[in-house]
Amino acid sequence: MLSSETNIDYKAELNRHLAWFETKLPPRPARFVGWLRKPSSKLIRFPLGILLIIGGIFSILPVLGLWMLPLGLILIAQDIPPLEKPVAQFLGWLERKWIERQRAKGIAIEGPDSTRSNGADSKI
C-alpha cells in the first residue's frame, strides 16, 4: 500500500514555495528570481547553484557565507529530482515559520491557506 506522501508532486510544491517567496522580494530581485526559475534559464541556474554551494562550503572566507549553501541547493533542486522533496519540505517549514512570525508581529499576511484573517479587520 502506498502512503499519501508518495502522491505528492514535489516539483509543483517546490514551484509553489518559490513563487510565494518571490512575492516577498523587492521588484528587481523578484524579476531576476522569476527569470532564473524559467526552464530556459537552466544553463545559468545550474552553474550558479553549484557556485553558491561551493561558496557556502568555503564560508570561513570573507564575503562567502553559509547562506549560500541552501540558496544553491534551492536553485539546483529544480533540475535534480532527488533534491525536490527535501528542498520542498525545507521551504514549507521556512514558509510556516515566516507566517507564524508575521502573525506574532500582528501583521496581516496572506499565506498559502489563509486569507488575511489575523484579526486586523476587526479593529475598525
C-alpha angles and dihedrals in degrees: 000000000000120000120233089247091070090060094060115109099222093185090059091043091051091050091049092052092046091049090050092050090046089061089058093059127089113261100263097047089042090056090049092049090046090052091045091053093056115106090237090063094062092109089060099033098056098049090043090052091050091049091050091050091050090048090051091052089054093047092137089075122086117269092013116094145177088255087076094065099065091039090055091047090051090053097049093041088076089064103034112063097202089061094051096082100049093041092047089050091048092049090048090054091046092049092050091050091049091051092046091051093049091049090049088054089050094243118150107239141172112227128179092273103023136081106206094287105145097118097268091119093054092064092074 
